[in-house]
Amino acid sequence: MSEDAAETLAVEEFVEYCRTQAGLLSGHVETMGEEADELLDEIDQEMADIRSRLETLPEEVPATETPSTADVPDAAEVDVAAIEELQEELEEKQLLVEAKQARMQAFQDLASEYTELAAELVSEVEDDQEALTRIVEFEADADAPAYFDERQTMVEIAAESADSGPE
């Protein structure tokens, strides 16, 4: 095997690394999408529950016939309080969905950038050291380690190597 073939093979390994990272990110997006769908289903159910409760409230709340010193709320007041509580929970879930959607977009963007980097490595890079350098710089700029809890990125490995290098 010639030296050129070994370097090409190494660059191809870096290309495969980028494609794997993109695939992992896409898998995370899919999982987050399923979680967001579940939250949206819960929101739909809670909206239906709120509508149902609103429909059962009387059109006009009759005047209170009990003495004004009585602090006993009538059924309509209890239902309104429960509905307001449901509405607050609903708003919290909507904020969760929005946050999840923003996170999904960030993961999709990074996956796309990894795919673009892989294409650049294939077409522009012949030296394995240059490929590694470009990946490390890319991951540092993109804060890639924040997206991968279950595995180390090249930038993390490079940082560890630099930390444990000769003193």
C-alpha positions in Angstrom: 0.0 0.0 0.0 1.5 3.4 -1.0 1.7 6.3 1.3 -0.9 8.2 -0.8 -3.4 5.3 -0.3 -2.8 5.3 3.4 -3.5 9.1 3.6 -6.6 8.7 1.4 -7.8 6.0 3.7 -7.3 8.2 6.7 -9.2 11.1 5.2 -12.0 8.7 4.3 -12.1 7.6 8.0 -12.5 11.3 8.9 -15.2 11.7 6.3 -17.0 8.6 7.8 -16.6 10.2 11.3 -18.4 13.3 10.1 -21.2 11.3 8.5 -21.6 9.3 11.7 -21.8 12.4 13.8 -24.4 13.8 11.4 -26.4 10.5 11.6 -26.3 10.6 15.4 -27.5 14.2 15.5 -30.3 13.3 13.1 -31.3 10.4 15.4 -31.5 12.9 18.3 -33.7 15.1 16.2 -36.0 12.2 15.5 -36.2 11.3 19.2 -36.9 15.0 20.2 -39.5 15.2 17.5 -41.3 12.2 19.0 -41.1 13.8 22.4 -42.5 17.1 21.0 -45.3 15.2 19.3 -46.2 13.6 22.7 -46.3 17.0 24.3 -48.4 18.4 21.5 -50.9 15.5 22.0 -51.0 16.3 25.7 -51.7 20.0 24.8 -54.5 19.0 22.5 -56.0 16.8 25.2 -55.8 19.6 27.8 -57.3 22.0 25.3 -60.2 19.6 24.8 -60.5 19.3 28.6 -60.6 23.1 29.1 -63.2 23.5 26.3 -65.3 20.7 28.0 -65.1 22.4 31.3 -66.0 25.8 29.8 -69.1 24.3 28.1 -70.3 23.0 31.5 -70.2 26.4 33.2 -73.6 28.1 33.5 -74.1 31.0 31.1 -74.7 33.4 33.9 -73.6 32.9 37.4 -76.6 33.5 39.7 -76.3 36.0 42.5 -75.1 34.5 45.8 -77.9 33.8 48.2 -75.7 33.0 51.1 -74.6 35.7 53.5 -71.8 37.9 52.2 -69.5 36.8 55.0 -69.5 33.2 53.7 -66.2 32.4 52.0 -67.5 29.3 50.3 -66.9 29.5 46.6 -69.6 28.2 44.3 -69.1 25.4 41.7 -68.5 27.9 38.9 -65.6 29.6 40.8 -64.0 26.3 41.5 -64.2 25.3 37.8 -62.8 28.7 36.8 -59.8 28.2 39.2 -59.3 24.7 37.9 -59.4 25.9 34.3 -56.9 28.7 35.0 -54.6 26.1 36.5 -54.9 23.9 33.4 -54.2 26.9 31.3 -51.0 27.6 33.2 -49.9 24.0 32.7 -50.8 24.3 29.0 -48.6 27.4 28.6 -45.7 25.6 30.3 -46.0 22.7 27.9 -46.2 25.1 25.0 -42.9 26.7 26.1 -41.4 23.2 26.4 -42.4 22.4 22.9 -40.9 25.7 21.6 -37.7 25.0 23.4 -37.6 21.5 22.0 -38.2 22.8 18.5 -35.4 25.3 18.9 -33.1 22.5 20.1 -34.1 20.3 17.2 -33.3 23.1 14.8 -29.8 23.5 16.3 -29.2 19.7 16.1 -30.4 19.7 12.4 -28.1 22.6 11.6 -25.1 20.9 13.1 -25.9 17.7 11.3 -26.1 19.6 8.0 -22.8 21.3 8.8 -21.1 17.9 9.5 -22.5 16.6 6.2 -21.1 19.7 4.4 -17.7 19.2 6.1 -17.6 15.6 5.0 -18.2 16.7 1.4 -15.5 19.3 1.7 -13.0 16.7 3.1 -13.8 14.4 0.2 -13.3 17.0 -2.5 -10.6 19.3 -1.0 -8.4 17.4 1.5 -5.8 14.8 0.7 -3.8 15.0 3.9 -5.1 13.2 7.0 -3.6 15.9 9.4 -5.4 18.6 7.5 -8.6 16.6 7.7 -8.2 16.2 11.5 -7.4 19.9 11.9 -10.4 21.0 10.0 -12.7 18.7 12.1 -11.2 19.9 15.4 -11.6 23.5 14.3 -15.1 23.0 13.1 -16.1 21.2 16.3 -14.6 23.9 18.5 -16.3 26.7 16.6 -19.7 24.8 16.6 -19.4 23.8 20.3 -20.0 20.2 19.1 -19.3 18.5 22.5 -22.4 20.1 23.9 -24.5 18.0 21.5 -22.9 14.6 22.3 -23.4 13.3 25.8 -22.7 9.7 24.9 -19.5 10.0 23.0 -16.4 12.1 22.7 -15.8 14.4 19.8 -12.5 14.9 18.0 -12.0 18.3 19.6 -12.4 16.7 23.1 -9.9 14.0 22.2 -7.5 16.6 20.9 -7.8 18.6 24.0 -7.2 15.6 26.2 -4.1 14.7 24.1 -2.8 18.2 24.5 -3.4 18.1 28.2 -1.6 14.8 28.7 1.2 15.6 26.2 4.9 16.0 27.2 5.5 18.5 29.9 
